[in-house]
Amino acid sequence: MGMYFYGYQNEQIDWLLNDAMSRENCNYIFLCHDAFDYPEGYSTESNRDTLHAIMAAAYTHTPFAANSFAKDFTNWSGNVLLYHSGHLHMERAVFDSETGGLPLLNTQTSMFSVQSRGWMQDKGYYMDSGRQKDTATEALFDVVVARKDDINIVRFGVGDDYSLKKK
């Protein structure tokens, strides 16, 4: 499949469900290049919707079943705190209603994107303005402190620190 396969192989999904998410009493923070709700570049074999359903079930502690995969998260002692991705070079920090309120964080680390599409704005994406090449504002990265109902983002480069608090 190579580097241009957007998505998750069956073996990766199996590992996620049966190895990574088998630990007891853990808080999980998912760091991924790819945003699972990004609509472009996915094939029908991408397991994009499968990952979406896993994140929703794990976050809400409900049963999951899709394709040949299944896991009952009802009595799971773990907690998903955050799903953090990049890929789009845009900012977003939301409690995603499509996954039961899972906090989704996207980080704009480069100055690549100069405009956004309508669907990106509809999903809550934005561009942080004020970045200038060859200055301290060119770089942008976040230090993220995640707790169950409170996520603090400390900005380096341009932009203000902010918090995402579950209501």
C-alpha positions, 0 to 999 in steps of 0.5 A, a space after each residue: 500500500 505504501 505511504 499513500 494509503 490513507 487509513 488503517 490496515 486490518 492488522 493495525 485495527 486488530 492490534 489496537 483492539 486486542 493489544 493496545 486497548 487491553 490494558 487495565 485502568 489506563 488513560 489513552 491519548 491517541 496521537 495520529 498523523 491522520 484525522 479519521 474524519 477527513 473525507 478525502 483520499 480514503 479507499 473503501 478498505 481504509 478502516 476509517 469508519 472502523 476507527 471512528 466507531 472504535 473511538 466512539 465506543 471506547 470513549 462512551 464505554 459502549 459495545 463496538 462491532 464493525 466488519 470482522 472486529 468487535 470489542 465490548 467497552 461497556 466494562 472497560 476500565 480504560 478512558 480515552 482522553 483525547 485524539 490528536 492529529 495533524 495532516 491538514 495543517 489546520 487548527 481544531 479543538 472540539 468535543 466531537 458530537 459524532 463520537 459521543 463528545 470525544 475531544 479532537 485536537 488538530 495542530 497547525 505545525 507548518 505554514 503550508 495551508 493558506 486557505 480552508 475549504 467549506 467542509 473544514 470550517 464546518 468541522 471547526 477547523 481554522 488557521 492561526 493568523 499572524 505567522 511570518 516566515 523567518 521569525 519566531 512566529 513561523 514555528 508553531 507547536 503545542 504542549 498539551 496537558 490532558 485530563 479527563 474533563 480538561 485539556 490545556 493547550 500551551 502555544 509556542 510560536 504564534 497564538 494564545 494558550 487555550 483550554 478545552 473543558 468538558 461541560 
